[in-house]
Amino acid sequence: MRRVIILAMMLLVSSAAFGEVQEFRNFSLDVPEGWTAEEAGAVVTVSANDRSGSLSITYDDLHGVSLADIVATFALELGGTLPEKDDDGDYSFDFNNGISHAVITGDEDFYMLIVGTGLVKNADVLGEILDSLEMK
């Protein structure tokens, strides 16, 4: 009987950590309890209610501009480090003195800019949110 109670408590605790799946124009995300999500145009922002971290996802058309040019523009506008391109063709850079990290991916038609802030305290939660991303 004690095992059943412990198992039930563990299930309650683990289910409390998961939030509600929220639908947005281009994708859905699991938003954890204690976090809020908002969509404004092409940008979805998920923020910790205590302001300790946030994740913003911009999904938009390239409008005839190359992905490399989009990356260079964002890095310049945000005062970021020199963008690095990985083997998969994705770019990344840091800004705000390393507090924020940006990753940009895309193809010839669209781009997705993902910016994480508060990574030191919230890396696991931000990773779980990104893992839950489902494109429509």
C-alpha positions in Angstrom: 0.0 0.0 0.0 2.8 2.4 0.8 4.3 1.8 -2.6 1.0 2.8 -4.3 0.8 6.0 -2.3 4.5 6.9 -3.1 3.8 6.1 -6.8 0.7 8.2 -6.8 2.6 11.1 -5.2 5.4 10.9 -7.7 2.9 10.9 -10.6 1.2 14.0 -9.1 4.5 15.8 -8.7 5.7 14.9 -12.2 2.4 15.9 -13.8 2.5 19.3 -12.0 5.8 20.0 -13.6 4.3 19.8 -17.1 2.2 22.6 -18.3 -0.5 23.0 -20.9 0.0 22.5 -24.6 -0.8 25.8 -26.2 -1.5 26.3 -29.9 0.0 29.2 -31.9 -0.3 30.1 -35.6 2.7 27.9 -36.8 3.4 25.5 -33.9 2.4 24.3 -30.5 4.4 24.3 -27.3 4.1 22.8 -23.8 4.1 25.8 -21.5 5.1 24.8 -18.0 3.3 25.9 -14.9 4.7 29.2 -13.6 5.3 30.4 -17.2 3.2 32.5 -19.6 3.0 32.4 -23.4 2.0 35.2 -25.7 1.9 35.5 -29.5 2.4 38.9 -31.2 2.6 38.7 -35.0 5.4 36.3 -35.9 6.8 36.1 -32.4 5.8 33.7 -29.6 7.3 34.6 -26.2 7.3 32.2 -23.2 8.3 33.8 -20.0 8.8 32.7 -16.4 6.3 34.5 -14.2 9.2 35.4 -11.8 11.1 36.9 -14.8 14.1 34.6 -14.4 14.0 33.4 -18.0 12.3 33.6 -21.3 12.2 32.0 -24.7 11.1 33.8 -27.9 10.5 32.0 -31.2 10.1 34.1 -34.3 8.8 32.2 -37.4 8.5 34.2 -40.6 9.0 34.1 -44.3 12.4 35.2 -45.7 10.7 37.6 -48.2 13.5 36.9 -50.7 16.4 37.6 -48.4 18.9 34.8 -47.7 19.1 33.1 -44.4 22.7 34.3 -44.0 21.6 37.9 -44.5 18.8 37.5 -41.9 21.4 36.1 -39.4 23.8 39.0 -40.0 20.9 41.5 -39.5 19.8 40.0 -36.2 23.3 39.6 -34.9 24.0 43.3 -35.7 20.7 44.6 -34.4 21.1 42.7 -31.1 24.8 43.5 -30.7 25.6 39.9 -30.9 28.8 38.0 -31.3 30.0 36.8 -34.7 27.4 34.2 -35.8 28.7 30.6 -36.1 27.3 28.1 -38.6 27.1 24.5 -37.6 27.2 21.4 -39.8 23.4 21.4 -40.2 23.4 24.9 -41.6 22.0 26.5 -38.4 23.5 29.7 -37.0 24.0 30.8 -33.4 25.3 33.8 -31.5 25.3 35.3 -28.0 24.3 38.8 -27.0 23.5 40.8 -23.8 27.0 39.9 -22.6 26.3 36.2 -22.9 23.0 36.3 -21.0 21.0 35.6 -24.2 21.7 33.0 -26.8 20.1 33.0 -30.3 19.8 30.1 -32.8 18.5 30.7 -36.3 17.4 27.9 -38.7 15.5 27.8 -41.9 15.4 27.0 -45.6 14.9 29.0 -48.8 11.4 30.1 -47.7 11.3 30.7 -44.0 13.4 31.2 -40.9 13.0 30.5 -37.2 14.8 32.6 -34.7 14.9 31.1 -31.2 16.3 33.3 -28.3 16.8 32.0 -24.8 17.5 34.3 -21.9 18.2 33.2 -18.3 19.9 30.0 -19.4 21.9 29.6 -16.2 18.8 29.2 -14.0 16.4 27.8 -16.6 18.3 25.7 -19.1 16.4 22.5 -18.3 13.0 24.2 -18.5 13.8 26.0 -21.7 15.1 22.8 -23.2 11.9 21.0 -22.3 9.8 23.8 -23.9 11.8 23.5 -27.1 11.6 19.7 -27.1 7.8 20.1 -27.0 7.7 22.3 -30.1 5.4 20.7 -32.8 5.2 22.4 -36.2 1.8 22.6 -37.9 
